[in-house]
Amino acid sequence: MASKGKPSPRSAVSPLSDAQVKRLAAEHTLVNPCNNHPCGPRVDNIEEINAQNPRATAVLRDMVKCDLRSHSRNYAWGLENVPETGPFITACTHITLYDVFIPMIGLFDQGRRPRFMAKAEMAHWPIVGWGLKTVGMQPVKRHSGQARAIEEESISIITSGRPLTVWPEGTLTRDPKKWPMTCKNGAAYIALESSRRLGYQVPLFPCVTWGAASINHLLPWPRKNVVMHYGDRLDYADLLEGSENWGEEPPSVNVEVLTNRIRAVLEANEAEIRGEEPPAEGVWDYRLMQRVPRSQFPAALD
């Protein structure tokens, strides 16, 4: 089954302006995510690094950095939130493929090596597929009826102590103006169930990358501004109350609420980077391929 529609063209949005980057720099400490330890000295997770093809990963990291630097001026804030040890989940926007590589490089340069949930088709792409498999891609076979098996494997990654990066929308956004669209429930399910099994709230961080939507990938110029915000830890302790009585899996309402909460935070953080308000008409619903009111996506339990 093919994805619904196609992502809107580069002309659908304006490039991220120098003026807006200047405004963000006045409010936040912007760093270059392509620099090692961009936020200052910290301890690399050597055990994690050595467990994930260290030589091949280093080669891939250098290749990706070269490509990113040739196409964009890269900025980020919030990478100091990345834990030095222990499992955590990063939930990223999926506007362009930069939403794969900018967060990956940012986390690598903070000394962590997360596993990545990505659509299985990408494993067969030239060069990109090799790279993703090298850095621990967790293939997701969409429309395969194997959602729970995929989620179980992802939960095992978290409970083994490794971080995990996911793209909750499941594919490139189909929002005509490239705002986060409705998200699938997998990321929320993984967060709730892995927290239940570990006995504590697994850190969950929203990550928004914006600016690459207008890049012409066939030409290395003109370079565009790209900004990533690695957000504050998202609190969902209220959704874990009574988890010892859940039964076999988290309640569907808790999963739905956390899914909505993730999407709302991604939208708000993207709005800050863009310096724009999200569409007043509502959220782009991937199932209906149209906007629906935000009231249909409650981010709190009744």
C-alpha positions as a Markdown table, in Angstrom:
| # | Residue | x | y | z |
|---|---|---|---|---|
| 1 | Met | 0.0 | 0.0 | 0.0 |
| 2 | Ala | 1.5 | 3.3 | -1.0 |
| 3 | Ser | 1.6 | 6.4 | 1.2 |
| 4 | Lys | -1.3 | 8.8 | 0.8 |
| 5 | Gly | -0.5 | 11.8 | -1.4 |
| 6 | Lys | 3.0 | 13.3 | -1.8 |
| 7 | Pro | 4.8 | 15.8 | 0.4 |
| 8 | Ser | 4.2 | 19.4 | -0.7 |
| 9 | Pro | 7.0 | 21.0 | -2.9 |
| 10 | Arg | 9.8 | 23.3 | -1.6 |
| 11 | Ser | 7.8 | 26.3 | -2.9 |
| 12 | Ala | 5.1 | 25.6 | -0.3 |
| 13 | Val | 7.2 | 27.2 | 2.4 |
| 14 | Ser | 9.7 | 30.0 | 2.7 |
| 15 | Pro | 13.3 | 29.4 | 3.6 |
| 16 | Leu | 14.2 | 30.0 | 7.2 |
| 17 | Ser | 15.4 | 33.6 | 7.1 |
| 18 | Asp | 18.6 | 35.1 | 8.6 |
| 19 | Ala | 16.4 | 37.5 | 10.6 |
| 20 | Gln | 14.5 | 34.6 | 12.2 |
| 21 | Val | 17.8 | 32.8 | 13.1 |
| 22 | Lys | 19.0 | 36.0 | 14.7 |
| 23 | Arg | 15.8 | 36.2 | 16.8 |
| 24 | Leu | 16.2 | 32.6 | 17.9 |
| 25 | Ala | 19.9 | 33.3 | 18.8 |
| 26 | Ala | 18.8 | 36.2 | 21.0 |
| 27 | Glu | 16.6 | 33.9 | 23.0 |
| 28 | His | 18.6 | 30.7 | 23.0 |
| 29 | Thr | 22.2 | 29.6 | 22.8 |
| 30 | Leu | 22.5 | 28.2 | 19.3 |
| 31 | Val | 25.3 | 25.7 | 18.6 |
| 32 | Asn | 26.5 | 23.8 | 15.5 |
| 33 | Pro | 25.2 | 20.2 | 15.9 |
| 34 | Cys | 27.9 | 19.1 | 13.5 |
| 35 | Asn | 30.6 | 19.9 | 16.1 |
| 36 | Asn | 31.8 | 17.3 | 18.6 |
| 37 | His | 30.3 | 18.1 | 22.0 |
| 38 | Pro | 28.6 | 21.2 | 20.7 |
| 39 | Cys | 27.3 | 22.2 | 24.1 |
| 40 | Gly | 30.6 | 21.8 | 26.0 |
| 41 | Pro | 32.6 | 19.0 | 27.6 |
| 42 | Arg | 30.8 | 15.8 | 28.5 |
| 43 | Val | 31.4 | 12.1 | 29.0 |
| 44 | Asp | 30.9 | 9.9 | 25.9 |
| 45 | Asn | 29.1 | 6.6 | 26.4 |
| 46 | Ile | 32.0 | 4.5 | 25.3 |
| 47 | Glu | 30.3 | 1.1 | 25.8 |
| 48 | Glu | 27.5 | 2.2 | 23.6 |
| 49 | Ile | 29.8 | 3.6 | 20.9 |
| 50 | Asn | 31.9 | 0.4 | 20.8 |
| 51 | Ala | 28.8 | -1.8 | 20.5 |
| 52 | Gln | 27.6 | -0.1 | 17.3 |
| 53 | Asn | 30.2 | -0.5 | 14.5 |
| 54 | Pro | 32.5 | 2.3 | 15.7 |
| 55 | Arg | 34.7 | 2.5 | 12.7 |
| 56 | Ala | 31.9 | 2.4 | 10.1 |
| 57 | Thr | 29.8 | 4.8 | 12.2 |
| 58 | Ala | 32.7 | 7.2 | 12.3 |
| 59 | Val | 33.1 | 7.1 | 8.5 |
| 60 | Leu | 29.3 | 7.6 | 8.0 |
| 61 | Arg | 29.3 | 10.5 | 10.5 |
| 62 | Asp | 32.0 | 12.3 | 8.6 |
| 63 | Met | 30.3 | 11.7 | 5.3 |
| 64 | Val | 26.9 | 13.0 | 6.6 |
| 65 | Lys | 28.6 | 16.1 | 8.2 |
| 66 | Cys | 30.2 | 16.9 | 4.9 |
| 67 | Asp | 26.9 | 16.7 | 3.1 |
| 68 | Leu | 25.1 | 18.8 | 5.7 |
| 69 | Arg | 27.7 | 21.5 | 5.7 |
| 70 | Ser | 27.6 | 21.8 | 2.0 |
| 71 | His | 23.8 | 22.2 | 1.9 |
| 72 | Ser | 23.0 | 24.2 | 5.0 |
| 73 | Arg | 24.1 | 26.4 | 7.9 |
| 74 | Asn | 23.2 | 24.2 | 10.8 |
| 75 | Tyr | 22.1 | 25.4 | 14.3 |
| 76 | Ala | 20.6 | 23.8 | 17.3 |
| 77 | Trp | 19.7 | 24.4 | 20.9 |
| 78 | Gly | 18.7 | 22.0 | 23.7 |
| 79 | Leu | 21.2 | 19.2 | 23.0 |
| 80 | Glu | 22.4 | 19.6 | 26.6 |
| 81 | Asn | 19.2 | 17.7 | 27.4 |
| 82 | Val | 20.6 | 14.5 | 25.9 |
| 83 | Pro | 21.4 | 12.1 | 28.9 |
| 84 | Glu | 25.0 | 10.8 | 29.1 |
| 85 | Thr | 23.7 | 7.4 | 30.2 |
| 86 | Gly | 20.6 | 5.2 | 30.3 |
| 87 | Pro | 17.8 | 4.7 | 27.8 |
| 88 | Phe | 15.7 | 7.5 | 26.4 |
| 89 | Ile | 13.4 | 8.1 | 23.4 |
| 90 | Thr | 13.7 | 10.9 | 20.9 |
| 91 | Ala | 10.5 | 11.7 | 19.0 |
| 92 | Cys | 11.3 | 13.7 | 15.8 |
| 93 | Thr | 9.4 | 15.6 | 13.2 |
| 94 | His | 9.5 | 14.2 | 9.7 |
| 95 | Ile | 9.4 | 17.0 | 7.3 |
| 96 | Thr | 12.4 | 16.0 | 5.1 |
| 97 | Leu | 15.2 | 13.4 | 5.3 |
| 98 | Tyr | 17.2 | 16.1 | 7.2 |
| 99 | Asp | 14.9 | 15.1 | 10.1 |
| 100 | Val | 16.8 | 11.8 | 10.0 |
| 101 | Phe | 20.4 | 13.1 | 9.7 |
| 102 | Ile | 20.5 | 16.3 | 11.8 |
| 103 | Pro | 19.2 | 14.6 | 15.0 |
| 104 | Met | 21.4 | 11.6 | 14.3 |
| 105 | Ile | 24.5 | 13.7 | 14.1 |
| 106 | Gly | 23.5 | 15.8 | 17.1 |
| 107 | Leu | 23.1 | 12.7 | 19.2 |
| 108 | Phe | 26.3 | 11.1 | 17.9 |
| 109 | Asp | 28.3 | 14.3 | 18.7 |
| 110 | Gln | 26.8 | 14.2 | 22.2 |
| 111 | Gly | 28.4 | 10.7 | 22.7 |
| 112 | Arg | 25.3 | 8.6 | 22.3 |
| 113 | Arg | 24.4 | 5.9 | 19.8 |
| 114 | Pro | 20.6 | 5.5 | 19.6 |
| 115 | Arg | 18.9 | 2.8 | 17.5 |
| 116 | Phe | 16.5 | 4.2 | 14.9 |
| 117 | Met | 13.0 | 3.2 | 13.8 |
| 118 | Ala | 12.8 | 3.7 | 10.1 |
| 119 | Lys | 10.6 | 2.4 | 7.3 |
| 120 | Ala | 12.0 | -0.9 | 6.0 |
| 121 | Glu | 12.1 | 0.4 | 2.4 |
| 122 | Met | 15.0 | 2.7 | 3.4 |
| 123 | Ala | 17.2 | -0.3 | 4.1 |
| 124 | His | 17.3 | -0.9 | 0.3 |
| 125 | Trp | 18.1 | 2.7 | -0.7 |
| 126 | Pro | 21.6 | 3.2 | -2.2 |
| 127 | Ile | 24.1 | 4.6 | 0.3 |
| 128 | Val | 21.4 | 5.8 | 2.7 |
| 129 | Gly | 20.3 | 2.2 | 3.4 |
| 130 | Trp | 23.8 | 1.1 | 4.1 |
| 131 | Gly | 24.2 | 4.1 | 6.5 |
| 132 | Leu | 21.1 | 3.5 | 8.4 |
| 133 | Lys | 21.8 | -0.2 | 8.9 |
| 134 | Thr | 25.3 | 0.7 | 10.0 |
| 135 | Val | 24.0 | 2.9 | 12.8 |
| 136 | Gly | 21.4 | 0.5 | 14.1 |
| 137 | Met | 18.3 | 0.9 | 12.0 |
| 138 | Gln | 15.2 | -0.8 | 13.4 |
| 139 | Pro | 13.2 | -1.6 | 10.2 |
| 140 | Val | 9.5 | -0.9 | 10.3 |
| 141 | Lys | 7.5 | -2.8 | 7.7 |
| 142 | Arg | 4.5 | -0.5 | 7.2 |
| 143 | His | 1.1 | -2.0 | 6.5 |
| 144 | Ser | 2.4 | -5.4 | 7.4 |
| 145 | Gly | 0.2 | -6.2 | 10.4 |
| 146 | Gln | 3.3 | -6.6 | 12.5 |
| 147 | Ala | 2.9 | -3.4 | 14.6 |
| 148 | Arg | 3.1 | -5.2 | 17.9 |
| 149 | Ala | 6.1 | -7.2 | 17.0 |
| 150 | Ile | 7.9 | -4.1 | 15.9 |
| 151 | Glu | 6.9 | -2.3 | 19.1 |
| 152 | Glu | 8.1 | -5.3 | 21.2 |
| 153 | Glu | 11.5 | -5.2 | 19.5 |
| 154 | Ser | 11.7 | -1.4 | 20.2 |
| 155 | Ile | 10.7 | -1.9 | 23.8 |
| 156 | Ser | 13.5 | -4.5 | 24.2 |
| 157 | Ile | 16.0 | -1.9 | 22.9 |
| 158 | Ile | 14.8 | 0.5 | 25.6 |
| 159 | Thr | 14.8 | -2.0 | 28.4 |
| 160 | Ser | 18.3 | -3.2 | 27.5 |
| 161 | Gly | 19.5 | 0.3 | 28.3 |
| 162 | Arg | 19.8 | 1.8 | 24.7 |
| 163 | Pro | 18.3 | 5.0 | 23.5 |
| 164 | Leu | 15.8 | 4.9 | 20.6 |
| 165 | Thr | 14.9 | 7.5 | 18.0 |
| 166 | Val | 11.4 | 7.5 | 16.3 |
| 167 | Trp | 9.5 | 9.5 | 13.8 |
| 168 | Pro | 5.9 | 9.4 | 15.2 |
| 169 | Glu | 4.2 | 10.6 | 12.0 |
| 170 | Gly | 5.4 | 7.4 | 10.3 |
| 171 | Thr | 6.2 | 9.1 | 7.0 |
| 172 | Leu | 7.0 | 12.5 | 5.6 |
| 173 | Thr | 4.3 | 15.0 | 6.6 |
| 174 | Arg | 1.6 | 15.5 | 4.1 |
| 175 | Asp | 0.5 | 18.8 | 5.6 |
| 176 | Pro | 0.6 | 21.3 | 2.7 |
| 177 | Lys | 2.5 | 23.8 | 4.9 |
| 178 | Lys | 4.7 | 21.1 | 6.4 |
| 179 | Trp | 3.5 | 21.2 | 10.0 |
| 180 | Pro | 3.4 | 18.0 | 12.0 |
| 181 | Met | 0.4 | 15.9 | 11.0 |
| 182 | Thr | -1.4 | 13.3 | 13.1 |
| 183 | Cys | 1.0 | 10.8 | 14.6 |
| 184 | Lys | 0.8 | 7.0 | 14.9 |
| 185 | Asn | 0.5 | 5.4 | 18.3 |
| 186 | Gly | 3.7 | 3.4 | 18.3 |
| 187 | Ala | 6.0 | 5.9 | 20.0 |
| 188 | Ala | 3.6 | 6.5 | 22.9 |
| 189 | Tyr | 3.0 | 2.7 | 23.3 |
| 190 | Ile | 6.7 | 2.1 | 23.4 |
| 191 | Ala | 7.2 | 4.9 | 26.0 |
| 192 | Leu | 4.4 | 3.7 | 28.3 |
| 193 | Glu | 5.2 | 0.0 | 28.1 |
| 194 | Ser | 8.9 | 0.3 | 28.5 |
| 195 | Ser | 8.4 | 2.6 | 31.5 |
| 196 | Arg | 6.0 | 0.1 | 33.0 |
| 197 | Arg | 8.6 | -2.7 | 32.6 |
| 198 | Leu | 11.5 | -0.7 | 33.9 |
| 199 | Gly | 9.5 | 0.7 | 36.8 |
| 200 | Tyr | 10.3 | 4.4 | 36.0 |
| 201 | Gln | 9.3 | 7.0 | 33.4 |
| 202 | Val | 11.7 | 6.6 | 30.4 |
| 203 | Pro | 12.9 | 10.1 | 29.3 |
| 204 | Leu | 11.0 | 11.2 | 26.2 |
| 205 | Phe | 12.3 | 14.2 | 24.2 |
| 206 | Pro | 10.6 | 16.0 | 21.3 |
| 207 | Cys | 13.0 | 17.0 | 18.5 |
| 208 | Val | 12.1 | 19.4 | 15.7 |
| 209 | Thr | 14.2 | 20.2 | 12.7 |
| 210 | Trp | 13.1 | 23.1 | 10.4 |
| 211 | Gly | 14.6 | 24.9 | 7.4 |
| 212 | Ala | 15.5 | 22.0 | 5.1 |
| 213 | Ala | 12.1 | 21.9 | 3.5 |
| 214 | Ser | 13.2 | 24.5 | 0.9 |
| 215 | Ile | 16.6 | 23.0 | 0.1 |
| 216 | Asn | 17.4 | 21.9 | -3.4 |
| 217 | His | 19.3 | 18.7 | -2.8 |
| 218 | Leu | 20.6 | 18.6 | -6.4 |
| 219 | Leu | 22.6 | 21.8 | -5.8 |
| 220 | Pro | 24.9 | 22.6 | -2.9 |
| 221 | Trp | 24.0 | 26.3 | -3.1 |
| 222 | Pro | 22.6 | 28.5 | -1.9 |
| 223 | Arg | 23.0 | 27.1 | 1.6 |
| 224 | Lys | 19.9 | 27.4 | 3.7 |
| 225 | Asn | 19.4 | 27.9 | 7.4 |
| 226 | Val | 18.5 | 24.7 | 9.3 |
| 227 | Val | 17.6 | 24.8 | 13.0 |
| 228 | Met | 17.0 | 21.9 | 15.4 |
| 229 | His | 15.4 | 22.2 | 18.8 |
| 230 | Tyr | 16.0 | 19.2 | 21.0 |
| 231 | Gly | 13.2 | 19.9 | 23.5 |
| 232 | Asp | 12.8 | 19.5 | 27.2 |
| 233 | Arg | 11.9 | 16.2 | 28.6 |
| 234 | Leu | 8.2 | 15.5 | 28.1 |
| 235 | Asp | 6.4 | 14.6 | 31.3 |
| 236 | Tyr | 3.8 | 11.7 | 31.2 |
| 237 | Ala | 3.9 | 10.5 | 34.8 |
| 238 | Asp | 0.2 | 11.0 | 35.0 |
| 239 | Leu | -0.3 | 8.4 | 32.3 |
| 240 | Leu | 1.7 | 5.8 | 34.2 |
| 241 | Glu | -0.4 | 5.9 | 37.3 |
| 242 | Gly | -1.8 | 2.5 | 38.2 |
| 243 | Ser | 0.4 | 0.8 | 35.5 |
| 244 | Glu | 0.8 | -2.2 | 37.8 |
| 245 | Asn | -2.9 | -2.9 | 37.1 |
| 246 | Trp | -2.9 | -2.5 | 33.3 |
| 247 | Gly | -2.9 | -6.1 | 32.3 |
| 248 | Glu | -1.1 | -7.1 | 29.1 |
| 249 | Glu | -0.7 | -3.6 | 27.6 |
| 250 | Pro | -1.2 | 0.1 | 28.3 |
| 251 | Pro | -4.8 | 1.4 | 28.1 |
| 252 | Ser | -5.6 | 2.7 | 24.6 |
| 253 | Val | -6.8 | 6.0 | 26.0 |
| 254 | Asn | -3.4 | 6.6 | 27.7 |
| 255 | Val | -1.6 | 5.7 | 24.5 |
| 256 | Glu | -3.8 | 8.1 | 22.5 |
| 257 | Val | -3.4 | 10.9 | 25.0 |
| 258 | Leu | 0.4 | 10.6 | 24.9 |
| 259 | Thr | 0.4 | 10.4 | 21.1 |
| 260 | Asn | -1.5 | 13.7 | 21.0 |
| 261 | Arg | 0.8 | 15.2 | 23.6 |
| 262 | Ile | 3.8 | 14.4 | 21.5 |
| 263 | Arg | 2.3 | 15.9 | 18.4 |
| 264 | Ala | 1.2 | 19.1 | 20.2 |
| 265 | Val | 4.7 | 19.7 | 21.6 |
| 266 | Leu | 6.3 | 19.1 | 18.2 |
| 267 | Glu | 3.9 | 21.6 | 16.7 |
| 268 | Ala | 4.5 | 24.2 | 19.3 |
| 269 | Asn | 8.3 | 23.8 | 19.1 |
| 270 | Glu | 8.2 | 24.0 | 15.3 |
| 271 | Ala | 6.1 | 27.2 | 15.6 |
| 272 | Glu | 8.8 | 28.8 | 17.7 |
| 273 | Ile | 11.5 | 28.0 | 15.2 |
| 274 | Arg | 9.5 | 29.1 | 12.2 |
| 275 | Gly | 8.2 | 32.3 | 14.0 |
| 276 | Glu | 4.7 | 31.5 | 12.8 |
| 277 | Glu | 1.4 | 30.3 | 14.2 |
| 278 | Pro | 0.2 | 26.8 | 13.2 |
| 279 | Pro | -2.9 | 26.8 | 10.9 |
| 280 | Ala | -5.9 | 27.9 | 12.9 |
| 281 | Glu | -8.1 | 25.4 | 11.0 |
| 282 | Gly | -6.4 | 22.5 | 12.9 |
| 283 | Val | -4.2 | 19.5 | 12.4 |
| 284 | Trp | -3.6 | 17.7 | 9.1 |
| 285 | Asp | -5.2 | 14.2 | 9.5 |
| 286 | Tyr | -3.3 | 11.7 | 7.5 |
| 287 | Arg | -6.3 | 9.3 | 7.3 |
| 288 | Leu | -8.7 | 11.9 | 5.9 |
| 289 | Met | -6.0 | 14.0 | 4.1 |
| 290 | Gln | -7.6 | 17.2 | 5.4 |
| 291 | Arg | -7.4 | 19.5 | 8.5 |
| 292 | Val | -9.5 | 18.6 | 11.5 |
| 293 | Pro | -10.0 | 20.7 | 14.8 |
| 294 | Arg | -7.4 | 20.2 | 17.5 |
| 295 | Ser | -10.2 | 19.5 | 19.9 |
| 296 | Gln | -10.3 | 16.0 | 18.4 |
| 297 | Phe | -6.9 | 15.3 | 19.8 |
| 298 | Pro | -7.1 | 15.8 | 23.6 |
| 299 | Ala | -3.7 | 15.8 | 25.3 |
| 300 | Ala | -5.1 | 15.1 | 28.8 |
| 301 | Leu | -7.1 | 12.4 | 30.4 |
| 302 | Asp | -10.7 | 13.2 | 31.2 |
